[in-house]
Amino acid sequence: MTPLATVFMGTAPLAATILRALCAEPNVILRAVVTQPDKPKGRDLKLQPSMVKEVAVAAGLPVLQPGRAREDGFVSQLRGLNPELIIVAAYGQILPPSILELPRLGCLNVHTSLLPKYRGAAPIQWALLDGLAETGVTIMKMDAGLDTGPMVSTAKLSIHPADTGATLHDRLAELGAKLLIDTLPAYAEEKVQPVPQPAEGASYARKITKEDGLIDWSANATSIWNRVRALNPWPTAYTSLQAGGAPQMIKIWSATVETGGQTAARGQPGAVVDATRNGIVVTCGQDALRVLELQREGRRRVAAGDFLAGCPIPSGTILGTWQPPPG
């Protein structure tokens, strides 16, 4: 592959993994890295750069941070860099035609699903929420639609029972970086033609909100378990517990499904039917959930036995009767 003048656009941690892989490629000449503006975080609201910016600065690369990608001044900056290719991964803004049409080779996007399934902002979480056994990565040539462009390459990945949103994110990031690097030589030499996405099987993976973490105990235990996995680390699946006279949010970090038997059949949904150091068993609409790791408001996450030592939960306690305010 001949040296390829490239601009990279990304913001989320997944994009940082992709950028590191590109930095290691001798035939990828990164003219600039584009990422979202620094955002205030923490109690003191100190401006915090994206992980992509941190990687770019460490590599000595120019960094551009437009408020909006469609700004005329920013598009002019890009045009002045004369990139042959723009690579995009979890950037966080929709690109206008003025950018999509700017490079000779177009814009390639690293998308963490097997398109056309899970177009949109949260494909990793929704693959877990839906209980899939397999997902993957698609390298797509971007068009004006939302993840609707033709596909250049794909790679599949099995989803493990132990996977969470965090672990699946990291595995897909590594797979996406490898797939991109493997795809670039043939694509840059125009030896591979993008293929239109199938007309069937398209779905939209909307952005996850804090409210998605609220557990509905009338659902079956497997779907609740999938929610616990998918929303770890954010916003985390949660319920509520009446403790010390005041209702408290309880985050659930890990759990297993209890199928069949008397334990899974007893009590109304949300009822605690067993609480020991081996876990807190809660009745669901079907089967039961054994909570293994959880967290009270303002406390650290702990195993069930340590939680019960400081906050006993009698059998028959009903979880989830109170909902925390949004925000």
N, C-alpha and C positions, 0 to 999 in steps of 0.2 A: 504494500500500500504506500502510495506517495504521501508526503506530508500534507495534512488536511487542516486548513485554517478553520477553527471551530469557536463558537461561543456556547457556553453552558449556562442554562437557566434552571435554578432550583432553590428550594428553601428548606423543606422538611429534612429530618435526619436521614431518610432514605436517599435523598438527593446527595447528601454528603458522601455516602458510600459510593455512589456512581461517580462523583467528582474525583474521589481518591483514585479510582481505577483509571479514569481518563488521564490524570496527572502522571501516571506510571507508564503511559503509552508514548513511546518516542515519536511516533508518526502523527500524533494528535497535537496540533499547535493551538493551545488555548489563548485566544486573543483577549478574552475577558470572561468574567463570571458575573451573572446577573442574579440577584436575590432580593427578597423583600426588605424594606427598610427595617432598621433595628426597632424593637418593640420594648416598651416598659414592662418590667417584670419584678416580682418580689414586693415586699412591704415598702421598700423605699422607691419603687417604680424606676429603678435604674435601667437605662436603655441596654438591651441585650441583643447582640448580633445573632443571626442564624448560624447553625452549625456549618452551613455551606460557606458563609463568609469567613468563619474561622479557618476552614480548610484552605480557602483561596488565599487568605492573607499569609498563612503559614507557607504556602507554596510560592508566594511572591507574585500572585496574579492580580491584574487590575479588577476591581470590584465596582459594579454599577448597581445602584439601588433606587430605581424610579418608584415614585408613589403609584403610578399607573403605567402599565406597559404600553398603552396606546398613546402616551404623550408624544407629541411631534418631536420635541427635543430629544427624547430617548431614542425614537426610531431613527432620527438622523445620526445619533451616536453609533447605533448598530450599523447603519449603512456605511459609516466611515471606517468601521473595522473590516468591512468587506469579507465577512465569513462565507465559506463555501457550504457550511452546515451549521445548524443550531440544534443542540441536544437539550431536551427538556425533561425534567424529572421532578414531580411534586413541587412545582413552582408556586402555585396558588393563585394565578390569574389566567383568564382566558386571553389568548394572544389574538390580536387583530390581523386581518389579511395583509396589512402593510408589513408585518413581521413574517408571517407564514410564507409569503412569496419572495422575501428578500434574498435568502441564500440560494445558490445554484442547485444544491441538493435538498432544499426544503428544510423542514424541522422534524426531527425524530423525537418521539416521546417514549419513555420507559414507563409502562403502565403495569401495575401489579394485579392483573387478572388475565384470564384467557378470554379476550374479547371475542364476541360482543357482550359477554356476560360481565356485569358490574362495571359499566361505564360510570364515571363520576368520582366523588371525592374520597370514598371510604371502602374500596374494594376488599381490603384485608379484613376489616371488621365484619363486613357482611358475609364473606365466605365462611367465617366462623359462626356467626349468628344463624346462618342457614344450615349449619351442620355438614358442610361439604367435606368429602374425603380427599379432594384434590383441587388445587388452584394452579397459578402459574404467572408468567410474565409475558407480555406482548410488547415488541418493539413496533411502533406504529408511525407511519408518516402522517403528520397532523394535517387536518383540514379545518374548515370553519366551524364544524360541529363539535359537540362534546364527546370526545373519545370515539369519533365515528370514522376516522381516517383508515386507509388501507394498511394491512399488516405486512411487515417486512419479515419478522421471525417470531417464534413463540418457544417457550420452554415450560414444561409442566413440573409441579412440585406436590408431593403428597403432604397432606395435613395430618399431623400426629395427634393422638388424644391428649398429649401433654402440652400441645401448642397453646399459646395465649396470643393476644394481639401483638405483644412485644416480641415474642420469639418468632412468630410467623413473619412479622415485619422484617426482622433482621435476616432471616433466611431468604426471603424474597428480594431484599436489597442486594445480597451477595449474588443471587441467581441473576438478577437484572443487570448487575455490573458485568458479570461474565458473559451473558447473552449479548449485551451491547458491544463489548470488545470483540467477541467472535463474529458479530454481524457486520461491523464497520468496514473491513477490507473489501468484501464483495459489494457492499452497498456503495462505498465511495467510488469504486470503479464501474458502477452501474451494471454489475453482472447479475443483480437480483432485482426482480420487479415486485413492488408491493401488490398484495392481493386484497381485493375488497373483502370487508367483513361479511360473514354469512348474514342473510336476512333474518334467519330464525335465531331465537335464543337471546335476544338483547334484553338487558335489564339495567336499571339505574341504581347505583349505590350512593344514596344521599349521605350528606354530612352527618356524622354522629353528634348528638347533643347530650348535655348532662342528664336530661330527662330520660334518655334511653337506658340509663343505668337502673332505673326503678324496677324492682322485681315484682312480677305478678305471680303470686304463689298458686293461683288457680291454673297456671300453665303446667305442662308436663315437665318432669324433672330434667329430662334431656335438654329441652329448649332453654331452661333456666341455667343449666350447666354450660351450655354454649354461650349464653349471655355473659356469664362470669368470665369465661375464657376470652371472649371477643373484646370485652371492654376493660381488660387489664393491659395497660396501666391507667387508661383514662376513658371514660369518667369513673370507671369501676362500677360493677354491679352493687346495688345497695338496697337495704331494707330499713325498717325502723324497729326499735325495741323500747318498751316502756320500762325505764330503769331509774330508780331513785326518785320516782315521782314525776319525771319529765321524759318525754319521748326523745330518743336520740337516733341519728342516722348511724347505721352499721354498714360499713363496707365489707363486701365478701370478696376475698382475693383468690381463694382456691376451694374446690369442692369436688365431690364425686357423686355419681348417681347410685341410689339404692333401689334395686328393682325387686319386685315380688316380696313375699314374706309379710308377716304381721306388722313389722315396723313401718314399712312403706304404705300400709293400708290404713293405719290408724289416724284419726283426727281430721279436722277440717284443714283446708289449704292454709299454710302459714303456721300451723301448730307445731311446736317443738315437742317431739315424742321421745327424745333421748338426748342427753347432754353429758358427755364424758370427755376425758382427755383424748379419746379416739375420734371425736368429732361431735358436732351438733346436728342431729337429724331433724329435718323439717319436712312435714308432709306437703306434697304438691298436688296439683290436679290429677296427676298420674305418677305413681311411684313417689320417691322421696329424695331429698338432697342432703348429703352429709357434708356440712361445712367444715373445712379443715383449717382455714386461715382467715382471720377477720380483723376488723379495726373499729374501735370507737372513735367518735369525734375527738380530735385533739390528742389522740394517743397514737402509739406506733402499732403497726400490724403485728399480730402474734398468732401462734398456733391456738387451736381451740382450747386445749387444756390450760394454757396460760391466761386466756381470756376469761374462762370460767372461774379461775382462782380469784380474779378481781371483780367479776361481775357474774355471779351465779344466775342461771336461767332455769327455773323450775319447769318440769314437764307440764304441758298444757298451755304454756305461754304462747300467745299469738303474735307473730311478727307481721309487720307491714300494715298496721292499722292507722298509721300516721304518715303523711307525706311531707318531706321538707319543702320549704318554699323554693321556687326556681331561682337561679342565679348563682 
